[in-house]
Amino acid sequence: MDKPESIDPGTLKFKDSKPVQANPERYMLITVDTAKILESWAISLYSFEWIYTNGTIKTGDELKPSDREKQSNIMDAIENGKPLEQPVLGIGIQDNVEIGSGRPVFLTLASLGVKTLPVHILQSTEKDFKAFRTDL
């Protein structure tokens, strides 16, 4: 699928992920700077699947087949105005950001140039995300 020329984040629709649906009282919605999240996430043990060491997000044939399929499905959903899974962020053991549920959504949208995204975090980690927020 071709990459859209531009994405208006205001037109994106989201649905809650399963963890948030199961325990909505534990989560809160915030808006984050995607570049700052990627910079922190780059030290994650899982980041190599989606980004290069220089922070560039992999696309298309650079991804493993299962992630390529997820990315394609996300692009189709965007094109057809379908809701995307709201990403859920956390804090990892190295005090870095971890992208949990909705990782393919977050990374696909970031690769398309979306600068800020609404995400869920555990309410107990609110102070840990202060430096990443754009909604304060």
C-alpha positions as CSV (number, residue, x, y, z in Angstrom):
1,M,0.0,0.0,0.0
2,D,1.3,3.5,-0.8
3,K,2.1,5.9,2.0
4,P,-0.5,8.7,2.3
5,E,0.8,12.1,1.4
6,S,-0.2,13.5,4.8
7,I,-2.2,12.5,7.9
8,D,-4.4,14.9,9.8
9,P,-4.2,13.5,13.3
10,G,-7.6,15.2,14.1
11,T,-9.3,12.8,11.6
12,L,-8.0,9.6,13.2
13,K,-10.4,7.5,15.1
14,F,-9.3,5.3,18.0
15,K,-10.7,2.5,20.1
16,D,-9.6,1.4,23.5
17,S,-7.2,-1.5,23.7
18,K,-8.2,-4.7,25.6
19,P,-6.2,-3.8,28.7
20,V,-7.9,-0.4,28.9
21,Q,-11.3,-1.9,28.3
22,A,-10.8,-4.4,31.1
23,N,-9.7,-1.8,33.6
24,P,-10.5,1.7,32.4
25,E,-10.3,3.2,35.9
26,R,-6.5,2.4,36.0
27,Y,-5.7,4.4,32.8
28,M,-5.7,7.9,31.6
29,L,-5.5,9.5,28.2
30,I,-2.6,11.9,27.4
31,T,-1.1,13.4,24.2
32,V,2.6,12.8,23.6
33,D,5.3,14.0,21.3
34,T,6.1,11.0,19.0
35,A,9.7,12.0,18.5
36,K,10.4,12.1,22.2
37,I,8.7,8.8,22.7
38,L,10.8,7.2,19.9
39,E,14.0,8.6,21.4
40,S,13.3,7.0,24.7
41,W,11.9,3.8,23.2
42,A,15.1,3.3,21.1
43,I,16.8,1.7,24.1
44,S,14.1,-0.9,24.5
45,L,15.0,-4.5,23.9
46,Y,12.1,-4.6,21.4
47,S,12.9,-1.5,19.4
48,F,15.1,-3.3,16.8
49,E,12.0,-4.9,15.3
50,W,10.7,-1.5,14.2
51,I,13.5,1.0,14.2
52,Y,17.2,1.2,13.3
53,T,19.9,2.3,15.8
54,N,19.8,5.8,14.4
55,G,16.1,6.1,15.3
56,T,14.7,5.7,11.7
57,I,11.5,3.8,11.6
58,K,11.5,0.7,9.3
59,T,8.7,0.5,6.7
60,G,7.5,-2.0,4.2
61,D,10.0,-4.7,3.2
62,E,12.3,-3.7,6.1
63,L,9.9,-5.1,8.6
64,K,9.4,-8.8,9.4
65,P,6.4,-10.2,7.6
66,S,4.0,-10.2,10.6
67,D,4.8,-6.6,11.3
68,R,4.5,-5.7,7.6
69,E,1.0,-7.2,7.6
70,K,0.0,-5.2,10.7
71,Q,1.4,-2.0,9.1
72,S,-0.6,-2.7,6.0
73,N,-3.8,-3.3,8.0
74,I,-3.3,0.0,9.8
75,M,-2.8,1.8,6.5
76,D,-6.0,0.3,5.2
77,A,-7.9,1.3,8.4
78,I,-6.6,4.9,8.0
79,E,-7.6,5.0,4.4
80,N,-11.1,3.7,5.2
81,G,-11.7,5.8,8.3
82,K,-11.8,2.8,10.7
83,P,-10.8,3.1,14.3
84,L,-7.2,2.2,15.3
85,E,-6.2,0.6,18.6
86,Q,-5.2,3.4,21.1
87,P,-1.6,2.8,22.0
88,V,-0.7,2.1,25.6
89,L,2.6,3.3,26.9
90,G,4.5,2.3,30.0
91,I,7.9,2.7,31.7
92,G,10.4,0.0,31.3
93,I,13.0,-1.4,33.6
94,Q,15.6,1.0,32.3
95,D,13.3,3.9,33.0
96,N,12.7,4.3,29.3
97,V,9.3,4.4,27.5
98,E,7.9,1.1,26.4
99,I,5.2,0.9,23.8
100,G,2.8,-1.9,24.8
101,S,-0.6,-2.4,23.2
102,G,-0.9,-0.6,19.9
103,R,2.8,-0.6,19.1
104,P,2.2,-1.0,15.3
105,V,-0.3,1.8,15.4
106,F,2.1,4.2,17.2
107,L,5.0,3.4,14.9
108,T,3.1,3.4,11.7
109,L,1.6,6.8,12.5
110,A,5.0,8.2,13.6
111,S,6.5,6.9,10.3
112,L,3.7,8.9,8.5
113,G,4.8,12.1,10.2
114,V,2.3,12.4,12.9
115,K,4.0,14.6,15.5
116,T,1.6,14.1,18.5
117,L,-0.6,11.2,19.5
118,P,-3.2,10.5,22.1
119,V,-2.1,7.4,24.2
120,H,-3.2,5.6,27.4
121,I,-0.9,5.3,30.3
122,L,-1.4,3.9,33.8
123,Q,-2.5,6.7,36.1
124,S,0.3,5.6,38.5
125,T,2.9,6.6,35.9
126,E,1.6,10.1,35.1
127,K,4.6,11.9,36.6
128,D,7.0,9.7,34.5
129,F,5.4,11.0,31.3
130,K,5.5,14.7,32.1
131,A,8.5,15.3,29.8
132,F,6.8,13.6,26.8
133,R,3.4,15.3,27.0
134,T,2.1,18.0,24.7
135,D,-1.2,18.5,26.5
136,L,0.0,20.2,29.6
